[in-house]
């Protein structure tokens, strides 16, 4: 597993992440505001590579170490990755 995925999902999408954030995108915003530019660049590169794969299954995030399925917020995995990229690239 890519180390940046391991860090991102374990730190921001752990078992109790919903106690800290109202939505997954709020967690991503916190990541974007808190983490160094290098970390954000590594995550963006890894997510862009992942999103190049077609129709990722809903359990993709779970397989990467996070406790989240984008369908719970009305998005496909690819849509969620796109939103994450928008946030960390801004």
Helices and strands as residue ranges (DSSP letters): H 3-12, G 17-19, H 24-34, H 37-51, H 60-63, G 70-73, H 77-89
